[in-house]
Amino acid sequence: MPSEDRPSLGLRLGALGGLLFLHLPILLIFLYAFTTEERSFQFPPPGLTTKWFAVAWFDRPDIWPPLWLSLKVAAIATAVALVLGTLVSAAMSRASFFGREQISLLILLPIALPGVITGMSLRSAFGMMDIPFSVWTIVLGHATFCIVIVYNNAVARFRRLSGGILEASADLGANAFQTFRHILLPNLGSALLAGGMLAFALSFDEVIVTTFTAGTGLESKTLPIWMLDELIRPRQRPVTNVVAIVVFVATFFPILIAYYLTRGGSETAGSGK
Amino acid sequence: MTTQAILPERGLPDRLTATFWRRPRLLLVLLLTPPLLWLGVVYLGSLAALLWQSFYSIDEFSGMVVPEFTLKTYAELFRPSNLDIIIRTVGMSAAVTLGCAVLAFPIAYYAARYARGRWKAVFYLGIMLPLWSSYLVKVYAWKLILAKEGIIGWAATGMGLGGVLDAVLAIPVIGGNSLSTSYIGTFLVFVYVWLPYMILPMQAALERVPTSMLEASADLGASRSQTFRTVILPLAMPGVIAGSIFTFSLTLGDYIIPSIIGNSANFIGMAVYQFQGTAGNIPLAAAFAVVPILIMLVYLTLARRAGAFDAL
């Protein structure tokens, strides 16, 4: 009789291989940031150097404006998504109402449909209404798909929050705003912070929607667009790797923080995502 | 008795609270108005603009958009070259989805059934970190790996398998000059980038499979593969379909991967980008963008019928 208590060797190898497959390519980026070979992707690198970090920092002023723009866009988009996502999650956590299903579909749609559709739609709309490209047209697109990230985190927390705690607050004489300030906000806090972190990481990294909603000028070049340009027309390949590491780190920590903020709820079997 | 059962109202916040209590719909409307305005105006409005423009056409001589309702642009989608793009994209999406499902299963199954405590966290982070880390960085990493002088070529030569790699690259349709300029490369990168989107719903579905059911299956004399085929796979199916929504949809619309890695064959996303950009043919770009919407609507309807939405 086959024993189901221990995983078979094949399964173990499959799982381990899968995890390695997911992680090794990213490590390679780190290695290539130190290579002395500038033009090709020669492996193994002929030599190792740290000079590209200095080059990226001192000799490439073209990196800084895109970096600031990306940070700015991500910050504004996250702020908008936090407000809108919290509002809609508060509404959806209440008892059923007419159109509830449709609203949840509407929130999900910007990430369920491919990014190229969000991008092309916004571009069509800007074209028809003669809206000039600016930071705000980029933010418009980013905030739209960031709402669902905040929503997902907040609504999961709302579900775990018992209604009794809100009733108790009302019974003790608190009005809706006091309950929000002293009961709801502290309970939602970490979920909102996690959602905000993930939304920030998503916006900071977004490239497809951005290519459609940003103009062609330098002033609307985000860091991912800069990277895309470097991938197609490389100048100093190792410098691109240095920036890739920066981008990786800038998204790595928000994800890690988000994980620690929300892990309490994800331990139970079956809750999955 | 002098104590009041109802506390006195102390100002506007209290009065508003009382109003919300009496009329909960009002609070609901207040909560929903800003997000629905945003999503309704910005997102749905834009989708409407897209649909609208897809019914315009372009004047062949002046290259200007003719703002008159016509189905001419949609007819252009059925030109052999454009139909090719659609078929190629759908084919790639299906292949990528299948590839993801096969690769994801061992990870999802191990994480759902055997990983406990610290290992559970390792698996969770091990899937979440690649999922959320920079998309461009991941694509770029594969450019390094698949390049002619890259790590795969190096390893193949080192192990004396250079001939095998050349033979694979010599296969007519999927091969090419190097891995980074072949369909194999495009496929690999797509599978890599979307794999976590398949693992998570699959794992969620597998976690719901009761252990007792597997024991019962074993008690009744089923072999491992029989249990897998008749118990685990059917129960995991909603998770697989839920995951496939993401892998399929994301491949359908992506244009970065095929334009950086691949043999420059055209995909729907690339066509949208090119027609609206350099070609200046917004109506055709819009019509092309409607194709994934229609495909996904059909797909979502089928997935809903298969009960995949509960697994999302």
Interface residues (C-beta under 8 A of the other chain):
Chain A: M1 P2 E4 R6 P7 S8 G10 L11 R12 L13 G14 A15 G17 G18 L19 F21 L22 H23 P25 I26 L28 I29 Y32 S40 F41 Q42 F43 P44 V80 V83 L84 G85 L87 V88 A90 A91 R94 F97 I103 L106 I107 L109 P110 A112 L113 P114 G115 V116 I117 T118 M120 S121 L122 R123 S124 A125 G127 M128 L140 A143 T144 I147 G173 N175 A176 F177 Q178 L198 A201 L202 D205 V207 I208 T211 F212 P224 M227 L228 L231 I232 T240 N241 A244 V247 F248 T251 F252 I255 L256 Y259 R263 S266 E267 A269 G270 S271 G272 K273
Chain B: L7 P13 D14 L16 T17 F20 P24 R25 L27 L28 L31 L32 P34 P35 L36 W38 L39 G40 V42 Y43 L44 G45 S46 L47 A49 L50 W52 Q53 L103 A104 F105 P106 I107 Y109 Y110 A111 A112 R113 Y114 K120 A121 F123 Y124 L125 G126 I127 M128 L129 P130 W132 S133 S134 Y135 L136 V137 K138 V139 Y140 A141 W142 K143 L144 I145 A147 E149 G150 I151 G153 W154 Y192 L195 P196 I199 L200 P201 Q203 A204 A205 E207 R208 T211 L214 E215 A218 S223 R224 T227 I245 S249 L250 L252 G253 D254 Y255 I256 S259 I260 I268 G269 V272 Y273 Q276 I282 A285 A286 A289 P292 I293 M296 L300 L312
